[in-house]
Amino acid sequence: MAIQGLGINGVELEDMIQSTQFYDDGIDGFDAGWAVFVEGGRAWNGHWGFDDGTMQSRIHVCLSASTSGFCSVPLGSYTTVQHKTAVASILLGDITAGQDPNVTGTVARRQRSGVARGARGVGVANYNGSLLDNVLANSTYAPKVLTRSESSGVPNCSAGSSANQRLNSIFEAGVASFQSHGNNPPSGAACTVSAPGAAIAAFTVGSYDTNSSDNPTIRSNSSTGPAPDGRTLIDMVLPQRYENAYPHYAWPQDSNGNTYHYGAEWDPMNPGPEWFGSSSAATPAMAGSAMLVRHWFLDTYGSAIDDPGLLYANLLLMGDRQSANGDPGTRMISNFHPRWGAGKLRLRQFDSTGMEAPYGYSSGSVCVGRDETVRIAMTTTNSNVDVMRAVTWWHDRGHDNGNGFGGVDLALQRELSCSPFYCSYATPEGSSTASDNKQRVHLDGPTAGKWVLRLDGQSDITTDAEGCGNNAVRVYYAWFAEGSDRPAGVLPTVRPE
């Protein structure tokens, strides 16, 4: 869509990430539980946008391990909580139910709302130390999603850095971590991602600029991979420069051309929100999207999505494959890009609500051993299936110790015939073999027939800590196949690409 003004509002963000289809189906992130957002200082949880409809805040704030009552709910001063409150507002801000009586009209309320509009969040001031550990382990919160717009600030793509190892341990405890890439522009061929965005278990977020011609360009200060070990690092890019982050409501002028003041508590941030952008804005939007996907999956398919690796795989399946500025015309058919990742996020509901028949979809995990080939049954296609896509993602705990990571190649393969003892297969029609801990294959116009995912474990798999035995890794996968006809009024407006 064409963007009006310098930045984007909540309505424009809805369109770009395709979240409207979830709201229309009553999916707002509430069923996804609590998210934790990590950043120094307080968050102003007294803002209308955090009201749960009963005059209670949907965000709690934890300042230190000695906080009275474990996590108190302090009302931070709006003059000192700008960045952390803005992050929370994009993650889960919401006034669509009329929480603020001074803002009327459906569009105006949506413009001033974030992504996971029913979710709850707990803010933690320190990434390291016991406070975050206590929050993650506390049964009141038990968060499955963590977002952090802060980073070490300087490029650090070393697998063994303490910040990267910290994130890996959080993932291993069952929490998906959405991390800023660090906002370090490219410098020659060097990796410029900051820790812990370079952790093997991170879902690392970049950002892109929007404009009135709807030809997005990568943000100039976006960090880039690959890491020295070949991992592309960036997983997804989302829009930056959000106009309506709290505590302010608009920037820079109201409809009369005057500096916008909406009561003292709504004064614009200083500097103005044109500076609240880059991955600071993109990362909580990604985490909020993950909360919507968790809510949808829990309601549709069950609790398997509690495994963060499965959540990552489903999200990577939703990238639009863009890898160049403007309108590239062609898009990636395999692998991921070291600066664009999977491309721009296009949220999907992989069910009859959000897919064009005939369609197929599945996600899960499987153990793949060294030098082992594993095939996973997909779907039987016909001439009405226009596109197939599959992704894989895996974690290797040996990476912390400088042991690298085991490789697993991905291909789409058609079954020719099968007996009880032997199956024969056609030559793969798509393959992804990059040195990475994620792979992707996209195929337009697949040949009719029965298809499988083919996973080929490489000779460098040495881990024995993924619950798969010796020299085997747990690989998370997700795939879909569908037609491309989208009759008006039958399906939600979705743009897979």
Secondary structure by P-SEA (a helix, b strand, c coil): cccccccccaaaaaaaacaaaaaaaccccccccbbbbbbcccccccccccccccccccbbbbccccccccccccccccccccaaaaaaaaabbbcccccccccccaaaaaaaccccccbbbbbbcccccaaaaaaaacccccccbbbbcccccccccccccaaaaaaaaaaaabbbbbbbcccccccccccccccccccccccccccccccccccccccccccccccccccccccbbbbccccccccccccccccccccccccccccccccccccccccaaaaaaaaaaaaaaaaaaaaccccccccaaaaaaaaaaaccccccccccccccccccccccccccbbbbcccccccccccccccbbbbbcccbbbbbbbbbbcccccbbbbbbbbcccccccccbbbbbbbbbbbbccccccccccccccccccccccbbbbbbccccccbbbbbbbbccccccccccccccbbbbbbccbbbbcccccccccccccc
